Amino acid sequence: MSPAAGEVAGARGEGGGVEAQRVFIGAGCNRVVNNVSWGACGLVAFGAQNAVALFSPQRGEIVTTLPGHKAPVNCTLWLPTKKDVLQVRGRETYYLLSGSADGAIMAWKIGSGKGDWSHVLQLPGMHKKGITCLAGRMVSDTIAIFASTSSDGIVVIWEMAIEPTPGGSCKVSCLHTLSVGSKPMVSLSLAVLPEQGSHLILAMGGLDHKIHIYCGDRSGKFIKACELKGHSDWIRSLDFSIPVTISSEKHNLFLVSSSQDRTIRIWKMDSEAVSSGSTAQLRKANIEMTSYIEGPLFVAGNTSYQVSLESLLVGHEDWVYSVEWQPPTLLPGNEAHQVMSILSASMDKMMMIWRPEKNTGLWINSVTVGELSHSALGFYGGHWQPDGKSILAHGYGGSFHMWRDVGLDSENWQPQIVPSGHFAPVSDLTWARSGQYLLSVSHDQTTRIFAPWRNQVNPGDMIYWREIARPQIHGHDINCVAFIQGSGNHRFVSGADEKVSRVFEAPLSFLKTLQQATLLKPDISDDFDNVQVLGANMSALGLSQKPIYTHGVKESPSSNSSDGPDSMETIPDAVPTVFTKPPVEDQLAWNTLWPESHKLYGHGNELFSICCDYEGKLVASSCKAQSAPVAEIWLWEVGTWKAVGRLQSHNLTVTQMEFSRDNAFLLSVSRDRHLSIFSIRKTKEGVEHHLVAKHEAHKRIIWACSWNPFGYEFATGSRDKTVKIWCVQDASSVKLLATLPQFRDSVTALAWMGRDRASNAGILAVGMDNGLIELWSVSGGRASAGSTPDSSLLSAACMLQFDPLLCHVSTVHRLRWREPDSSDEKSALELASCGADHCVRVFDVHCRT
């Protein structure tokens, strides 16, 4: 499953024997306005927690994340912009600006088509609070002017000098600072004034309901020219067109604004030369339908500009968060042509394209696209593709929605495949028992399934990972998940910020979708046609998910609920679907739920950790605890789902548990800095268990543990920045075999993969609080299989430190190796990881012997 050629970052070990490649990144978009920017290079940039993520709309996948920010990324801006069509021609290098919630602005250099990206510089710290908007334009092939605004009430004007050569550098300098008072500006737009190549116009809007127009020159000195009044709520978005020629008039400039008052206003700025020695006079031309209201007049250089309200657009039913002119096209003769078309996106879950009607010139809504989900909130922003053929929205659920005009004779906007992922910290993940797909859970209250989607027509084509199902949409943050091993249908158990564990079983619609994705029949013992459940419906409170049976009686809508049609309790029925191509957000959010089959009651606090044995007979669970009685581990029997054991040892929360590969022992680690080993033996009556050993293993919280698949060695990782390797000896005690050299940060995740049973060799993956991942080779420890452990025979060495570009930018919460395919010894190992940066990542690890 190789990623796209030319856009794969790698990492290599010191000896050159190990290489890691990025296969997949799943991440949601930060839920803020101005977060997304679609560049002239074709890539879309957005903030994913503290990282800047880039995704390719053509392939529908995230190609990289750029680390550097120490706070969530609020806004992004490409330079040259989509409006700078003259400067874009033949350009190989683009620059990306990103602003974060701590006031930092960074610049990145992106190589078009080559897949190379680098951090160029961090701008001087002019802002003391979060950046809310970035806007800029190229004023020549090598000079860009851009502005930044922040919650601190400051707008800063910057100059970026760019060397256009591929290896060139860039320099950024602060030109001017504008203080806007106690009501900060949240939207900006910058343009070059028509017929005034050296003069710029800056529009800013914010909390005072006014649009403030400033004029300046390339030196960055901006002076307030006028105010535009009309909106009755916060100004959320502003966008200048490029100069437009209408019916042989001189060049006009258009500004579009949107507000939380649910309206959009188009402002027209007519230019007229000012004769020397005279004051500017208002042009008393015949007032037509299209120039309703004459507004203020301002002078820049030797030209005066008359502002008038061109049109008031009313159509959205909620706050309009973004408006954007369609990007200009390049005509023969190197003339840029502004298409009279505006895209708006609103919290009413709709995007609209507005155009002037041919005969009357009145602006009308010509295209409406949207989302039909049950989510109460809609879109934070809408963006044009540089060629105007596609439009992209990002929404409340951290999701992207893209439509492309595929019509030949008339417009036909159809949904397209886009990347998806969690929009809050990802707390846990697990491979399906067959390794066909990856299951992740998050504090965004969803469980998601990611899998490589193979092309049925051309199986040799590139394989892209997609989100193929969303089995659980919950009302609580989900903390842990375990896949049920063994035979039978696909099942998993999840634990959330509630006292109940929930068991889910795959419906028929998912099993058939999985077959479409993998081109393989699902690995269930019975023919999956015997699965009676087709899908699941969400309950009104978003907690339980009720099954939809394949032969169920269809009720009439009137019998579903006694409530009226406008009641909060009425939720439309799901339509379980077998997908022959990857589902889009609307389908994922509604039609891919799994039915809940059981609830496991017993714990006194919120669930924290869960695991399953390798036979699929037992599940162990733990909850948040501050006392020994609450910290006990519960054992559940798979199938009957009865509690068959309560293991007492720890005094505080058990942070992770894992069964040994032969299911003889259960290892647990805790906030109380102890590790415990329990002997587990299944009997006809139930389960026998006793505490084999309890040991104070570290000086700080123990976050992670993992067994050696070939024996009774195991590793523990702690906040004290150490990893220790232990062994159970004589089934009665624990011996410390080795302590690895201290790591750079707290160790938060471990995963041990066996490589060679004869030499007891394996790879230990280590994830840290700073988001970085390392691979360590561990071998020996026993003179021979089954003999007494000997610490002098154990060897451990760092094989690989992942490139930070490959890694998470916040805490790694979980690492999981995919069980290797025994039929193909040469295939790469696959390592999955998830973290607090909202990302799920999959790596190919190639070991060259």
Secondary structure, DSSP 4 states (H G I P E B T S, - for coil): ----TT---EEE-TTS-EEEEEEEEE-PPPSSTT--EE-TTS-EEEEETTEEEEEETTTTEEEEEE---SS-EEEEEEES-TT-HHHHTT--EEEEEEEETTS-EEEEEEETTT--EEEEEE-----SS-EEEEEEEESSSSEEEEEEEETTSEEEEEEEEE--STT--EEEEEEEEEE--SS-EEEEEEEEPTT-TTEEEEEEEETTS-EEEEEEETT--EEEEEEE---SS-EEEEEE---B--TTPPPEEEEEEEETTSEEEEEEEEEEEPPTT-------PPP-TT--EEEEEEEETTEEEEEEEEEEEE--SS-EEEEEEPPPEEETTTEEE----EEEEETTSEEEEEEE-TTT--EEEEEEEE---S-S--EEEEEE-TTSSEEEEEETTS-EEEEEE--SSS--EEEE------SS-EEEEEE-TTSS-EEEEETTSEEEEEEEE--SS-TTSPPEEEEEEEEEE-SS-EEEEEE--SSSS-EEEEEESSSEEEEEE--HHHHHHHHHHHSS----SS-GGG--EEEEEE-TTSS-EEEEETTPPPPPHHHH-SS-TT-TT--PPP-----SS---HHHHHHH-PPPEEEEEE--SS-EEEEEE-TTSSEEEEEE--SSTTTTPEEEEETTT--EEEEE---SS-EEEEEE-TTSSEEEEEETTSEEEEEEEEE-SSSEEEEEEEEEE--SS-EEEEEE-TTSSEEEEEETTS-EEEEEEETTTEEEEEEEPPPPSS-EEEEEEEEEETTTTEEEEEEEETTS-EEEEEEE--BSSTTS-B-GGG-EEEEEEE--TTTS-SS-EEEEEEPPP-TT-TTSPEEEEEEETTS-EEEEEEEE--
